[in-house]
C-alpha cells in the first residue's frame, strides 16, 4: 500500500510539472502589424522617447517656431526625402516647402493642436520608428472656429522627423 501511495504521489508530481506544448494558434504573435506590398510586417512597441520628439514638434507648431520645426526635420531617410501627406491629398516635399506652407497656414487659420493620444511603434526590419498620434485641432476658417480630429503616422529616424501622413475628420456636434 505504501508503494502504491508513493507511486501515485510521484506520478502526480511528475505530470503536474509537465508544460504543454503550444499549438500553432497559441504561439505568441506580434502585438501589431502593417500590411504593405503584399506582405505583413510585424509591429512592436518602440522607444518612448519618440513620443517626446513628436510632442516637442507639436509644441513648436503651437508656438509658431518655424526654426525649431525645420531643425527637427531630417532631409532624407530610409523611406526617402522628407515629406508630408496631408488629409486633402496634398504632398509637401522638403522642409523648406513645409516652412513656406506653415507660414501661410498659420496666418490664414491659426491652427492649435491638443494631443489626445500617442503610441510609439517599430516595424520589423525597418531602421526608423513610428509615432501614431491623435490630436484635436482648432482653427479659424472664414471667421468661424472649426475643430477637426487628426491622426498622424509619423516616421522618425535618428531622432528626427522624416515624414508623416495626416488623416482628418471634422468634429461631430454633440447635443
Secondary structure, 3 states (H helix, E strand, C coil): CHHHHHHHHHHHHHHHCCCCCCCHHHCCCCCEEEEECCEEEEEEECCCHHHHHHHHHHHHHHCCCHHHHHHHECCEECCEECEEECCCCCEEECHHHHHHHHHHHHHHHCCEEEEEEEEEEEECCCCCEEEEEEEEEEEEECCEEEEEEEEEEEEEECCEEEEEEEEEEECCCCC
